[in-house]
């Protein structure tokens, strides 16, 4: 079997057995192809060559987070080769992850969220954008989860949404009144105009009646943030981070937030306690007579 076929077999394994998302598989494929070129097509390599590859990534200016992703991909790939008895020893065993500075997620203030969601409603696309943002802030979905909502996933009467998260893990999340109202108006009056007599089960459609891409939606978000003069740094996860932080700030249980976000580990959710603590420190400094 050719070395390149081993990579193809591994990617098929991720798709069929592990049920990884298309985006995740594409990122793994890109990393492995880069590595394959570096090792001149010979996956039967050594720890020294792997270390040289990591050093080459640093010289290319890759960030510690990107390098960490490469190392994770390589470790998982060689575990697969070891499990399939293609190699006897795993050369990535002693490969160390780079140290990364932990940074707190960027979070919008409640006033900024209100401003962002106050969209002038002039066209079907405006009503769609309004519904998407309300659902995003109401439920804390990942962008990919939002874009893959099907019509039958949402229950407007019970105000719930069925979400297919990472690793094909399904969860049910509640929706607030604002989100329900915005979605009802969009579905009743404006989705049919976007659908243009086509057949499509996806809830949120682009102007051609097709499912929206992640890039297109993030562009909409960025343009709205600029239009609203929101100063906070924006990313596709900003509303998700804001959802979690605002829930925690007003007393929601951390484990409940974990369930709503679809986090596998509570430690992932705990980052939001640090965000809230930083906000409390800022409020203290501003409010207490001897705070500064």
N, C-alpha and C positions, 0 to 999 in steps of 0.2 A: 504493500500500500504506500502511495506517495505521501510525503509529509503534509502537503497541502490538503490531501483528502482527510487527514486526521483532524485538521481544523474544521473542515466541513462537517465531519461526523460529530465533532463536539458541539458545533452550532446547532445541528439537528437535534442533538440530545437536549440542549437548552430549550429549544422550541417545543419538542414533543414531550419529553419526560418532565422537565422542570417548569414548562409553561411560562417561560419568561416573555415579557412584552417585546414587541417588534423593536422599539427604541433601545431597549437594553441589549438585545441581540446585535443590533447594528453597532452599538458602542463596543461590545466585545469583539466583534468582527474587525472593526477598525484598529483596535489595539493589537490584536493577534496578527493582522496583516503587516502592521508596522514592525512588530517583533520578527515576523517571518523574513522580512526583507533584511533586517539587521543580521540574522543568523544564517543568511544565504540558504534558506530553505531546509536547514537541518534541525529538527526539533529535539534530536538526541544531543542535548547540549550540557554544559557544566554550570556550576554555581558561578564560577569566575566570569563566564560569558554573560550570564544574567546580570551580574553586578556591573559589567561593562555597559550593558544595555541601559540599565537604570542611570548610570553616569551620563550616557549619551542623551537621555531625556532631560537631565539637568542642564546640559550644555545647550540643548535646543530651547531652553527657557520655559520648560513645562513647570507648572505650579506644583507644590507639594501634594495638593489634593488630586491633581491629574495623575501624578506619578503613583500615588497610593492606589488609584483605580487600575492603572496598568499592572501593578504588583498583585492586586486582588485577582484580576483576570488571569494572570499567569499562574498563580497558585491554584486556582480552580481548574484551569486547563490541564496542568500537570497532575493534579489529583485524579482527573478523568483518565489520563493516560496510564497512571499507576493502577487504577481500579480495573481498567481493561487489560492489564498485564502487557501493555505495550512497552513500558519501561519498568525497571526493577527498583530504581531509586529516584526519589523526587528531588531534583536539583533546586527547587524553590523553597525547600524546607527551612533553610536558615536565612532566607531573604527577608530583610527587615523593612517595615513600613516607615516612611519618613515622618518625622515629628511635625505635627501641624498645630498652628496656633488656633485655639478654639475661638470662633467669632460668634457673637450673638446675632440672631436673625433680625433683619430690618422689619420693623412693625409700624403700621400706620396708627396715628392717634384716632380716637373715636370721631373727632371733628373732620379729620382727613378722609375717613371712610364715608362719612355722611356726604361730604363734598364730592367724592368720587362717584357715589351711587346716584347723585342728583343729576341725571342725564336728561338734557332737553329731548323730548320725545316728538320727533318730526317725521320719522320714516320707519318702515318695518325693521330695518337694521338697528335703529335706536331701541325699539322695543325688545328686540332679541338681545342686544347688549345689556340692557337693563335687567332682563330676566337672568342672564348668565351671571352677572356680577352679584345680584341678590342671592342666587343659589350658592355661588362660591363663598360669599361671606357668611351665609346662613349655615353652611354645612362644613366648611373647612376642607373641601375637596382638593385633591391634586388637579392640575389643569387637564392631564390626560384622562382622569376619571370624569371630569365635567364634560369633556368633549365626546366621551363614549356612552353617555346616558342615552338609553333608548326610550321611546314613548311609553313602553310598558313597564319601565323601571320606576316611574314616578306615580305615586298614589296621592292625588290632590285632596281626596276626601279625608284620608288618614294623616295627611301632611308628612309623608315619609318618602324616602328615596332609597332604592336598592343600588348599591355601589359595588362594582367589581374592582378591587384594589390590587396592590402588588401581589404577585404570586397567585393570581386568580382567586384571592380570598374575598369572599362576599361579606358585606356588612350592610346593615340598615341604619340610615341616619335620619333624624327628624329635620323638618324644614319649618322656618318661621313664617309668620303671617305675610310679611312683606314679600318674601320669595314666592310663596304660594300665589299671591295676587298677581305678581309680575308674570309668572309662568302661565297662569290662567289667561291673562290678556294676550300674551304672546301666542299661545296655542290656538285660542279661539279666533283671533283677528288677523294675525300676521304670519304665523308659520305657513298657512296655506298659500300665501302670496309668494313666499320664498320657495316652497315646494314645487310650484309651477306644474301641477298635475303629475309629477314624478312619484315614484314609490321609494320611500326612504324612512326607516324606522328611527333614525337618530333624532333626538329632540331638538338640538340646536344646529341650524343649517346655515351655509354661506349663501351668497347672492345667486349661486347657480343651483341651489337646492341640494347641495352635497354636504357631507360632514365637514366641519371646519378643521383646519390644521392647527397644531399647537403654535406654530410661528405666526399665523394670521391672528389668532386670538391675543397673543402676547403683544403684537403690534397695536391692536386696538387698545389694550390696557395702557401701554406706554403713551400713546397719543392722548388718551383721556387724562393721564397723570400730568402730562405737559400742559394740556388745555386748562386743567384745574389748578395749575401752578403748585402741585404737590412736591415738596422739597425732599421728602424721604426717598432714599434709593429704592428703586423698584426692581422686582424680579417676579418670575411666574408664581413664586410661592408667597408673595407678600401678603395677599389677602388670607391665605391659609395660616400664616404666622399670626396675623392680626386676630383672626377668629379664635385661635387657641389662647393667645395672650389676654384678650378681653374676657374670655370665659373664666380664666384663672383669676384674673383681677377681681372679678365679681363673685368669687367664691366657689366656682365649680370644682368638683373633685378631680384630682390629677388622673386617676384611673378612668374616669368617665371621658375625659378629654382624650386619653390614649385610645379608647374604643372608637370615639367619633372620628379621630384622625386616621385610624387603621394602622397605628404603630404596633409592630410586633413586640417591641420592648419598651418598658416604662422609662428606661434611661433616656431613650430618644425624646420622650415627651418632657422630661425634666428640664430641658434647656429653657423652656418657657418660664420656669420659676426664676431663673437668673434674669430674664428680661423684665419680669414684674419687679424683682428686687432692685434692679437698676432704676426703674421708674420711681419706686418708693424713695430711693436715695435722692433722686433729682427733686421730687416733691418736698422732701425734708429740707434740702438746701434752700429751696425757694421760699418755703413757708416758715421755717423756724427762725426766731430772732437771732440765734447764734449758729445758724446752719452753715454759714459760709465764713 
